[in-house]
């Protein structure tokens, strides 16, 4: 990474509406990696138009370089629209599946924690419980932190999706 320290880097959520074509994802991701930025989260999904996809990209960087990336994204042929969600009112969600150790004497605690976060119990075995939670990124992070003492065996996150409010 470039000579940035954590104090000058902030988290950006950028949505990129693109033509649904082969190779577009690689070109978009390449713009970030070419500038030394690791993408924290990348979600690609269909839209109301089957010929258009939307990418939600979460990345840390400084204002100057992120501004350059946005300009370069807008120059790509298959890019329809780039939206920086910084400072905008948004609706954000993530989904997580997490498998935790579940000793018999700790199961009720894990169930209660799951209820608080409206978790779905996806699987139960003799040694573990797998829970699914959806929510805003802060809620998902809090859920993970509270499960750590039980011993997280496996964790998978979808990545963030974000819509600008009307």
C-alpha positions in Angstrom: 0.0 0.0 0.0 1.1 3.6 -0.5 2.6 5.6 2.3 -0.7 6.4 3.9 -1.3 5.9 7.6 -4.6 4.8 9.2 -5.4 8.4 10.3 -5.6 9.8 6.7 -7.6 6.8 5.4 -11.4 6.7 5.6 -13.9 4.2 4.5 -15.7 4.8 1.3 -18.8 3.1 -0.1 -19.1 3.5 -3.8 -21.8 2.1 -6.1 -21.0 1.5 -9.7 -23.9 0.8 -12.1 -22.5 -1.1 -15.1 -23.5 -2.8 -18.3 -23.8 -6.5 -17.5 -20.9 -7.7 -19.7 -18.0 -10.1 -19.5 -14.8 -8.5 -18.0 -16.4 -5.4 -16.4 -15.8 -6.6 -12.9 -12.1 -7.2 -13.6 -11.7 -3.7 -15.1 -13.4 -2.0 -12.2 -11.5 -3.9 -9.5 -8.3 -3.2 -11.4 -8.7 0.5 -11.0 -8.5 0.1 -7.2 -5.6 -2.4 -7.2 -3.6 -0.3 -9.6 -3.6 2.5 -7.1 -2.6 0.2 -4.2 -6.1 -0.1 -2.5 -7.4 -3.3 -1.2 -11.2 -3.6 -1.6 -12.7 -4.4 1.9 -16.0 -5.6 0.4 -17.4 -6.1 -3.1 -20.9 -7.1 -3.9 -22.2 -7.4 -7.4 -25.9 -7.9 -8.1 -28.6 -7.7 -10.7 -30.8 -4.7 -10.9 -34.3 -4.1 -12.1 -32.9 -4.2 -15.7 -31.3 -7.5 -16.6 -28.7 -5.8 -18.8 -27.4 -3.7 -15.9 -25.5 -4.8 -12.7 -24.6 -2.8 -9.7 -21.3 -3.1 -7.7 -21.1 -1.9 -4.1 -17.5 -1.4 -3.3 -16.2 -0.7 0.2 -12.6 0.6 0.2 -10.3 2.6 2.5 -8.3 5.4 1.1 -7.6 9.1 1.1 -9.9 11.7 -0.5 -7.5 12.6 -3.3 -6.9 9.0 -4.6 -10.5 8.0 -4.2 -11.5 11.0 -6.3 -9.1 9.9 -9.0 -10.5 6.4 -8.9 -14.0 7.7 -9.4 -12.9 9.8 -12.4 -11.2 6.8 -13.9 -14.3 4.6 -13.3 -16.5 7.2 -15.1 -14.2 6.9 -18.2 -14.8 3.1 -18.5 -17.1 2.4 -21.5 -19.3 -0.1 -19.6 -19.8 2.2 -16.5 -23.2 3.9 -16.5 -23.0 5.7 -13.2 -20.7 6.1 -10.2 -22.1 7.2 -6.8 -19.9 7.9 -3.8 -22.2 7.3 -0.8 -20.0 9.6 1.5 -22.2 12.1 3.2 -25.4 10.8 1.7 -28.3 9.2 3.6 -28.2 5.5 2.8 -29.8 2.2 3.6 -27.1 -0.5 4.2 -27.3 -4.2 4.9 -25.1 -7.2 5.2 -25.7 -10.9 5.8 -23.5 -13.1 7.8 -23.3 -16.9 8.5 -21.3 -17.8 11.6 -20.6 -21.2 13.1 -19.7 -21.1 16.8 -18.7 -23.7 19.3 -21.7 -24.7 21.3 -21.0 -26.7 24.5 -24.3 -27.9 26.0 -24.0 -25.5 28.9 -23.6 -22.5 26.6 -26.3 -23.2 24.1 -29.0 -21.2 25.8 -26.8 -18.2 26.0 -26.1 -18.5 22.3 -29.8 -18.8 21.5 -30.6 -15.7 23.6 -27.9 -13.8 21.8 -29.3 -14.9 18.5 -32.8 -13.8 19.5 -31.6 -10.3 20.4 -30.1 -10.0 16.9 -33.0 -11.8 15.2 -30.7 -14.5 14.0 -31.9 -17.5 12.0 -30.5 -20.8 13.2 -29.2 -22.3 10.0 -27.7 -25.5 11.5 -27.2 -27.3 14.8 -24.8 -30.1 15.4 -23.5 -31.8 18.6 -20.5 -29.4 18.7 -21.7 -26.1 17.0 -24.5 -23.8 16.1 -24.6 -21.9 12.8 -26.5 -18.6 12.9 -27.5 -16.2 10.1 -27.9 -12.5 10.8 -28.8 -9.6 8.5 -28.5 -6.0 9.4 -26.5 -2.8 9.0 -22.7 -3.2 9.2 -22.5 -2.0 12.8 -25.1 -4.5 14.0 -23.3 -7.3 12.2 -20.0 -6.3 13.7 -21.5 -6.2 17.2 -23.0 -9.6 16.8 -19.6 -11.0 15.7 -17.9 -9.4 18.7 -20.4 -10.9 21.1 -19.9 -14.4 19.6 -16.1 -14.3 19.9 -15.9 -15.6 23.5 -17.8 -18.7 22.4 -15.2 -19.5 19.8 -16.0 -18.8 16.2 -15.3 -21.8 14.0 -16.2 -20.3 10.7 -17.5 -17.0 9.5 -18.7 -15.7 6.1 -20.1 -12.3 5.1 -21.8 -11.3 2.0 -20.4 -7.8 1.8 -22.3 -4.6 2.1 -25.1 -3.5 -0.2 -26.1 0.2 -0.1 -28.9 2.3 -1.6 -29.1 6.0 -1.4 -32.3 7.1 0.3 -34.9 9.0 -1.8 
